[in-house]
């Protein structure tokens, strides 16, 4: 069996009929703490999503070739944060357009565009959690702009609840006001927060813990 990691061949002591998961675990055990496996290919086929989940449980043949790719944890998290900041910049424009549509009576058009950008905000929350898992560090305890990231997340969650409530009750005036006067500065703030956190990771550090 041939096993490579980032193009270099690995010498692993593997049992007969080893599963792909056991092989990946054995390879990961030898990695430096700051790196993790981000891609797996078997016999030239890149495995993703459900195909990867199924393949991990299957035994490998003696003639199989498994190619692994790794990434730096901080670089991976930083790239995810920058991508989310970029998405939020686009959301800022969309929010303004939705608010304008509501104010000009184009309610159906506004509601059609509401769900996608709300999903982006929810994805921003998810990105923070994923970065915590990748870095094996609770970033929500870190201080950015004088407050913990957890507090910033709490503010965001509260604004999203207000948005959903206005939508549920059909209060279009309140919805437009929230989008224009509350979410606009919040969006700008979060673009800055994510960019700052990404820059800190690129410099090899995270912001200091928030003061208690």
Secondary structure by P-SEA (a helix, b strand, c coil): cccccccccccccccccccaaaaaaaaaaaccccccccccccccccccaaaaaaaaaccccccbbbbbbbbcaaaaaaaaaaaaaaaaaaaaaaaaaaaaaaaacaaaaaaaaaaaaaaaaaaaaaaaaaaaaaacccccccccccccaaaaaaaaaaaaaaaaaaaaacaaaaaaaaacccaaaaaaaaaaaaaaaaaaaaaccccccccc
